């Protein structure tokens, strides 16, 4: 009986990891680069903050800069390495705020009932991978977007500028688009 329980536990544990990889894998391609001239040591800590100020090009499309965060995680995570650690934060301001809306907020913003935010699932996956999704409070106020209209994992900061300063002090490297 104990053996059966252990087998069930480990099967669920392993399938949880494979499901996690599949969720990230749904967002953008990642390619193996053989014989790279510039070598990157993956056995280190990677901390990146992505600054995004522009919304998706078209309504109903993913914000490609949000997708890049998922690609960053997939590119740099190497579970077989002892010291590999990958952390990411997403700082959003400007028109990109509208890609952080929950489904109702997104539908209201676009004036189309029952319209779904295509970024919602990606934001959930990023959050599940411990990505801090930070919105500039100044943008939120300027654009009159209340927290209730946002994806539930979005954190509102005083400003994008102050968030960047805090993250920089924590050792995050700015990736700017």
Backbone as CSV, one residue per row, in Angstrom:
resi,resn,N_x,N_y,N_z,CA_x,CA_y,CA_z,C_x,C_y,C_z
1,UNK,0.824,-1.196,0.000,0.000,0.000,0.000,0.869,1.262,0.000
2,UNK,1.913,1.273,0.849,2.810,2.427,0.913,3.507,2.633,-0.423
3,UNK,3.890,1.533,-1.070,4.569,1.628,-2.367,3.647,2.256,-3.401
4,UNK,2.374,1.846,-3.412,1.407,2.428,-4.348,1.253,3.926,-4.111
5,UNK,1.172,4.334,-2.848,1.043,5.752,-2.529,2.273,6.534,-2.989
6,UNK,3.446,5.961,-2.782,4.668,6.621,-3.232,4.699,6.763,-4.751
7,UNK,4.296,5.717,-5.452,4.261,5.761,-6.920,3.277,6.838,-7.394
8,UNK,2.123,6.900,-6.779,1.127,7.916,-7.140,1.661,9.311,-6.852
9,UNK,2.294,9.477,-5.681,2.847,10.781,-5.305,3.906,11.225,-6.311
10,UNK,4.874,10.340,-6.606,5.950,10.718,-7.523,5.433,10.931,-8.945
11,UNK,4.433,10.173,-9.357,3.843,10.391,-10.687,3.196,11.759,-10.770
12,UNK,2.463,12.125,-9.739,1.819,13.446,-9.715,2.873,14.541,-9.653
13,UNK,3.924,14.300,-8.868,5.008,15.276,-8.728,5.696,15.511,-10.077
14,UNK,6.038,14.445,-10.763,6.721,14.546,-12.059,5.801,15.142,-13.114
15,UNK,4.543,14.755,-13.147,3.632,15.321,-14.148,3.396,16.793,-13.896
16,UNK,3.477,17.212,-12.638,3.369,18.636,-12.328,4.484,19.420,-12.970
17,UNK,5.694,18.875,-12.968,6.818,19.562,-13.607,6.666,19.576,-15.114
18,UNK,6.230,18.475,-15.703,6.109,18.454,-17.155,4.991,19.389,-17.614
19,UNK,3.934,19.510,-16.828,2.857,20.432,-17.173,3.372,21.867,-17.118
20,UNK,4.193,22.161,-16.130,4.749,23.492,-15.966,5.574,23.874,-17.198
21,UNK,6.413,22.957,-17.678,7.234,23.224,-18.858,6.363,23.424,-20.081
22,UNK,5.309,22.638,-20.207,4.409,22.757,-21.348,3.751,24.129,-21.360
23,UNK,3.349,24.616,-20.193,2.698,25.921,-20.143,3.630,27.016,-20.640
24,UNK,4.866,27.017,-20.212,5.823,28.010,-20.704,6.130,27.786,-22.177
25,UNK,6.191,26.534,-22.576,6.532,26.202,-23.958,5.490,26.714,-24.948
26,UNK,4.305,27.027,-24.475,3.259,27.544,-25.353,3.524,28.974,-25.808
27,UNK,4.531,29.607,-25.249,4.757,31.028,-25.509,6.109,31.276,-26.160
28,UNK,6.117,31.273,-27.462,7.283,31.665,-28.237,8.336,30.591,-28.392
29,UNK,9.053,30.649,-29.493,10.087,29.650,-29.770,11.378,29.921,-29.000
30,UNK,12.088,28.839,-28.714,13.433,28.885,-28.135,14.261,27.904,-28.945
31,UNK,15.418,28.337,-29.404,16.255,27.514,-30.266,17.566,27.158,-29.580
32,UNK,18.026,25.938,-29.804,19.351,25.531,-29.328,20.376,26.175,-30.255
33,UNK,21.414,26.744,-29.670,22.471,27.374,-30.457,23.749,26.555,-30.246
34,UNK,24.152,25.877,-31.299,25.362,25.072,-31.224,26.563,25.927,-31.611
35,UNK,27.675,25.677,-30.970,28.931,26.367,-31.267,28.825,27.880,-31.149
36,UNK,28.170,28.350,-30.113,28.067,29.794,-29.889,29.467,30.362,-29.634
37,UNK,29.750,31.495,-30.235,31.047,32.150,-30.036,31.126,32.842,-28.687
38,UNK,30.006,33.357,-28.204,29.939,33.990,-26.893,29.306,32.983,-25.948
39,UNK,30.092,32.456,-25.048,29.633,31.411,-24.129,28.931,32.032,-22.917
40,UNK,27.818,31.434,-22.530,27.072,31.872,-21.358,27.094,30.759,-20.329
41,UNK,27.552,31.078,-19.144,27.573,30.125,-18.041,26.186,30.102,-17.407
42,UNK,25.449,29.031,-17.625,24.105,28.912,-17.054,24.138,28.551,-15.568
43,UNK,25.306,28.216,-15.060,25.438,27.842,-13.664,25.663,29.095,-12.809
44,UNK,24.685,29.992,-12.876,24.746,31.256,-12.151,23.322,31.759,-11.923
45,UNK,23.231,32.881,-11.247,21.924,33.506,-11.030,21.653,34.515,-12.147
46,UNK,20.492,34.395,-12.757,20.037,35.346,-13.765,18.850,36.102,-13.182
47,UNK,18.947,37.424,-13.138,17.853,38.263,-12.646,17.638,39.368,-13.673
48,UNK,16.479,39.368,-14.295,16.202,40.359,-15.332,14.871,41.039,-15.061
49,UNK,14.841,42.342,-15.326,13.595,43.091,-15.270,13.309,43.581,-16.685
50,UNK,12.119,43.286,-17.147,11.684,43.655,-18.491,10.797,44.895,-18.396
51,UNK,11.183,45.945,-19.089,10.436,47.194,-19.105,9.579,47.199,-20.365
52,UNK,8.261,47.269,-20.188,7.350,47.226,-21.333,6.391,48.403,-21.253
53,UNK,6.374,49.203,-22.326,5.526,50.397,-22.343,4.519,50.405,-23.486
54,UNK,4.599,49.437,-24.387,3.689,49.419,-25.536,2.785,48.202,-25.492
55,UNK,1.531,48.414,-25.889,0.563,47.321,-25.915,0.803,46.439,-27.143
56,UNK,0.075,45.338,-27.191,0.138,44.456,-28.359,-0.208,45.255,-29.609
57,UNK,0.342,44.818,-30.731,0.136,45.558,-31.983,-1.331,45.608,-32.398
58,UNK,-2.043,44.499,-32.158,-3.453,44.433,-32.548,-4.281,43.890,-31.391
59,UNK,-5.511,44.323,-31.326,-6.452,43.777,-30.347,-6.551,42.275,-30.549
60,UNK,-6.565,41.543,-29.471,-6.709,40.097,-29.546,-5.390,39.355,-29.699
61,UNK,-4.265,40.076,-29.795,-2.953,39.444,-29.904,-2.215,39.516,-28.580
62,UNK,-1.292,38.576,-28.399,-0.423,38.612,-27.227,0.546,39.785,-27.339
63,UNK,0.893,40.335,-26.196,1.951,41.335,-26.160,3.271,40.575,-26.289
64,UNK,3.956,40.765,-27.401,5.172,40.007,-27.700,6.249,40.224,-26.637
65,UNK,6.235,41.373,-25.995,7.217,41.633,-24.936,6.921,40.836,-23.677
66,UNK,5.663,40.511,-23.423,5.314,39.611,-22.321,5.792,38.196,-22.657
67,UNK,5.624,37.808,-23.925,6.070,36.492,-24.386,7.578,36.347,-24.185
68,UNK,8.310,37.424,-24.388,9.762,37.391,-24.236,10.169,37.004,-22.815
69,UNK,9.385,37.365,-21.832,9.686,36.987,-20.448,9.613,35.461,-20.319
70,UNK,8.591,34.849,-20.903,8.471,33.380,-20.873,9.656,32.736,-21.594
71,UNK,10.044,33.309,-22.723,11.188,32.786,-23.465,12.473,32.913,-22.648
72,UNK,12.652,34.032,-21.942,13.816,34.230,-21.080,13.905,33.116,-20.043
73,UNK,12.780,32.802,-19.402,12.771,31.743,-18.390,13.172,30.405,-19.004
74,UNK,12.608,30.101,-20.154,12.905,28.820,-20.813,14.353,28.752,-21.287
75,UNK,14.879,29.848,-21.784,16.256,29.874,-22.289,17.296,29.649,-21.201
76,UNK,17.030,30.141,-20.014,18.070,30.189,-19.005,17.919,29.187,-17.864
77,UNK,16.747,28.600,-17.704,16.577,27.613,-16.639,17.258,26.310,-17.046
78,UNK,18.073,25.801,-16.148,18.754,24.530,-16.382,18.733,23.752,-15.078
79,UNK,17.716,22.937,-14.905,17.514,22.241,-13.629,18.663,21.317,-13.271
80,UNK,19.449,20.875,-14.255,20.555,19.967,-13.975,21.747,20.685,-13.350
81,UNK,21.752,22.008,-13.371,22.875,22.761,-12.833,22.629,23.150,-11.381
82,UNK,23.659,23.042,-10.584,23.557,23.252,-9.142,23.240,24.700,-8.752
83,UNK,23.862,25.670,-9.397,23.714,27.061,-8.992,22.840,27.884,-9.932
84,UNK,22.158,27.246,-10.845,21.313,27.952,-11.796,20.073,28.493,-11.095
85,UNK,19.850,29.782,-11.226,18.682,30.426,-10.650,18.220,31.502,-11.620
86,UNK,16.963,31.469,-11.971,16.431,32.420,-12.946,15.242,33.136,-12.326
87,UNK,15.340,34.467,-12.290,14.264,35.292,-11.751,13.968,36.395,-12.748
88,UNK,12.700,36.751,-12.828,12.310,37.809,-13.752,11.234,38.675,-13.120
89,UNK,11.234,39.918,-13.531,10.185,40.855,-13.144,9.749,41.577,-14.410
90,UNK,8.507,41.968,-14.442,7.924,42.673,-15.583,7.398,44.002,-15.056
91,UNK,7.975,45.112,-15.539,7.518,46.443,-15.141,6.789,47.043,-16.335
92,UNK,5.523,47.391,-16.114,4.643,47.835,-17.200,4.197,49.270,-16.952
93,UNK,4.217,50.050,-18.039,3.711,51.426,-18.006,3.236,51.773,-19.406
94,UNK,2.750,52.983,-19.581,2.265,53.406,-20.899,1.061,52.586,-21.352
95,UNK,0.919,52.462,-22.664,-0.252,51.771,-23.223,-0.266,50.274,-22.930
96,UNK,0.860,49.713,-22.483,0.899,48.280,-22.163,-0.014,47.940,-20.990
97,UNK,-0.454,48.954,-20.250,-1.372,48.712,-19.134,-2.612,47.938,-19.594
98,UNK,-3.056,48.198,-20.813,-4.291,47.578,-21.288,-4.138,46.076,-21.546
99,UNK,-2.893,45.605,-21.645,-2.648,44.171,-21.778,-2.598,43.474,-20.425
100,UNK,-2.688,44.249,-19.342,-2.727,43.690,-17.986,-4.146,43.557,-17.438
101,UNK,-5.124,43.967,-18.223,-6.513,43.958,-17.750,-7.048,42.541,-17.588
102,UNK,-7.990,42.383,-16.650,-8.706,41.115,-16.566,-9.674,41.057,-17.752
103,UNK,-10.376,39.958,-17.906,-11.237,39.804,-19.098,-12.307,40.885,-19.181
104,UNK,-12.956,41.184,-18.072,-14.012,42.202,-18.093,-13.434,43.573,-18.427
105,UNK,-12.317,43.919,-17.789,-11.672,45.199,-18.066,-11.243,45.317,-19.518
106,UNK,-10.733,44.217,-20.077,-10.291,44.190,-21.475,-11.483,44.386,-22.412
107,UNK,-12.575,43.677,-22.127,-13.785,43.797,-22.948,-14.346,45.219,-22.867
108,UNK,-14.403,45.778,-21.665,-14.899,47.152,-21.489,-14.018,48.146,-22.240
109,UNK,-12.694,47.990,-22.119,-11.764,48.911,-22.777,-11.954,48.896,-24.302
110,UNK,-12.184,47.709,-24.858,-12.350,47.583,-26.308,-13.807,47.727,-26.754
111,UNK,-14.709,47.896,-25.800,-16.115,48.086,-26.139,-16.759,46.885,-26.800
112,UNK,-16.291,45.686,-26.424,-16.845,44.447,-26.992,-17.172,43.478,-25.859
113,UNK,-18.446,43.211,-25.700,-18.886,42.317,-24.637,-18.283,40.929,-24.816
114,UNK,-17.866,40.320,-23.707,-17.315,38.960,-23.647,-15.967,38.789,-24.351
115,UNK,-15.292,39.858,-24.693,-13.960,39.770,-25.286,-12.973,39.341,-24.204
116,UNK,-12.126,38.380,-24.507,-11.142,37.862,-23.556,-9.775,38.497,-23.810
117,UNK,-9.059,38.785,-22.738,-7.702,39.301,-22.864,-6.779,38.137,-23.218
118,UNK,-6.149,38.176,-24.402,-5.279,37.069,-24.811,-4.027,36.942,-23.944
119,UNK,-3.697,37.964,-23.179,-2.514,37.947,-22.317,-2.787,37.349,-20.939
120,UNK,-4.047,37.141,-20.602,-4.428,36.729,-19.257,-3.765,35.405,-18.843
121,UNK,-3.858,34.389,-19.687,-3.275,33.082,-19.351,-1.758,33.188,-19.238
122,UNK,-1.127,33.947,-20.122,0.323,34.129,-20.067,0.723,34.813,-18.760
123,UNK,-0.010,35.832,-18.350,0.279,36.505,-17.083,0.161,35.531,-15.915
124,UNK,-0.828,34.647,-15.976,-0.997,33.630,-14.923,0.189,32.674,-14.891
125,UNK,0.630,32.229,-16.062,1.778,31.319,-16.146,3.038,32.008,-15.618
126,UNK,3.259,33.250,-16.028,4.432,33.978,-15.542,4.392,34.108,-14.020
127,UNK,3.231,34.428,-13.492,3.079,34.543,-12.048,3.361,33.205,-11.363
128,UNK,2.903,32.114,-11.966,3.166,30.777,-11.422,4.663,30.472,-11.391
129,UNK,5.429,31.152,-12.224,6.886,30.984,-12.278,7.597,32.095,-11.504
130,UNK,6.869,32.680,-10.564,7.404,33.681,-9.633,7.882,34.966,-10.301
131,UNK,7.313,35.298,-11.437,7.613,36.574,-12.075,6.748,37.635,-11.400
132,UNK,7.388,38.690,-10.911,6.642,39.817,-10.365,6.134,40.662,-11.530
133,UNK,4.836,40.888,-11.580,4.215,41.706,-12.616,3.854,43.028,-11.940
134,UNK,4.602,44.066,-12.300,4.519,45.342,-11.590,4.011,46.420,-12.539
135,UNK,2.975,47.116,-12.115,2.399,48.199,-12.910,2.780,49.539,-12.299
136,UNK,3.131,50.471,-13.143,3.405,51.836,-12.729,2.112,52.460,-12.190
137,UNK,2.125,52.869,-10.942,0.948,53.494,-10.338,0.591,54.811,-11.001
138,UNK,1.595,55.504,-11.521,1.343,56.766,-12.214,0.552,56.518,-13.498
139,UNK,0.921,55.471,-14.223,0.183,55.094,-15.433,-1.237,54.694,-15.078
140,UNK,-1.379,53.905,-14.009,-2.697,53.450,-13.573,-3.602,54.641,-13.267
141,UNK,-3.071,55.617,-12.553,-3.866,56.803,-12.218,-4.157,57.653,-13.454
142,UNK,-3.132,57.889,-14.259,-3.288,58.718,-15.455,-4.320,58.126,-16.416
143,UNK,-4.314,56.809,-16.546,-5.230,56.130,-17.475,-6.528,55.696,-16.815
144,UNK,-6.717,56.048,-15.552,-7.941,55.733,-14.788,-8.270,54.241,-14.796
145,UNK,-7.258,53.426,-14.530,-7.444,51.978,-14.459,-7.295,51.554,-13.003
146,UNK,-8.416,51.181,-12.396,-8.421,50.720,-11.011,-7.899,49.288,-10.928
147,UNK,-7.353,48.939,-9.764,-6.800,47.599,-9.538,-7.833,46.501,-9.798
148,UNK,-9.083,46.769,-9.557,-10.139,45.770,-9.761,-10.263,45.355,-11.238
149,UNK,-9.773,46.177,-12.155,-9.833,45.881,-13.595,-8.619,45.087,-14.080
150,UNK,-7.643,44.866,-13.186,-6.391,44.227,-13.563,-6.377,42.727,-13.295
151,UNK,-5.490,42.037,-13.971,-5.205,40.637,-13.649,-4.882,40.592,-12.150
152,UNK,-5.368,39.592,-11.420,-5.205,39.587,-9.961,-3.761,39.496,-9.468
153,UNK,-2.823,39.111,-10.292,-1.429,38.980,-9.866,-0.608,40.253,-10.094
154,UNK,-1.214,41.284,-10.667,-0.508,42.537,-10.912,-0.329,43.293,-9.601
155,UNK,0.884,43.773,-9.377,1.211,44.590,-8.207,1.388,46.023,-8.692
156,UNK,0.782,46.968,-7.997,0.897,48.377,-8.379,1.998,49.020,-7.535
157,UNK,2.943,49.682,-8.224,4.047,50.384,-7.578,3.775,51.885,-7.608
158,UNK,4.534,52.642,-6.855,4.438,54.092,-6.906,4.648,54.578,-8.335
159,UNK,5.672,54.049,-8.978,5.956,54.401,-10.368,6.829,53.315,-10.975
160,UNK,6.911,53.296,-12.290,7.829,52.376,-12.969,9.263,52.729,-12.591
161,UNK,9.545,54.017,-12.498,10.902,54.470,-12.159,11.330,53.952,-10.795
162,UNK,10.455,54.076,-9.794,10.820,53.613,-8.444,10.951,52.088,-8.411
163,UNK,10.112,51.385,-9.160,10.212,49.921,-9.230,11.553,49.517,-9.831
164,UNK,11.966,50.202,-10.894,13.260,49.890,-11.513,14.426,50.134,-10.559
165,UNK,14.366,51.200,-9.802,15.440,51.484,-8.842,15.511,50.382,-7.793
166,UNK,14.357,49.981,-7.251,14.332,48.906,-6.249,14.870,47.598,-6.826
167,UNK,14.421,47.236,-8.022,14.862,45.984,-8.637,16.350,46.028,-8.975
168,UNK,16.842,47.180,-9.408,18.266,47.333,-9.687,19.089,47.097,-8.421
169,UNK,18.624,47.617,-7.312,19.320,47.422,-6.032,19.318,45.950,-5.613
170,UNK,18.323,45.202,-6.087,18.232,43.765,-5.790,19.054,42.932,-6.779
171,UNK,19.733,43.593,-7.714,20.602,42.883,-8.654,19.968,42.517,-9.981
172,UNK,18.809,43.073,-10.293,18.160,42.792,-11.576,18.796,43.631,-12.681
173,UNK,18.950,43.042,-13.860,19.465,43.729,-15.036,18.300,44.143,-15.902
174,UNK,18.312,45.383,-16.359,17.229,45.931,-17.176,17.293,45.380,-18.595
175,UNK,16.174,44.847,-19.056,15.975,44.472,-20.453,14.890,45.403,-20.955
176,UNK,15.243,46.311,-21.818,14.325,47.375,-22.238,13.865,47.172,-23.691
177,UNK,12.566,47.319,-23.914,12.020,47.215,-25.282,11.383,48.522,-25.652
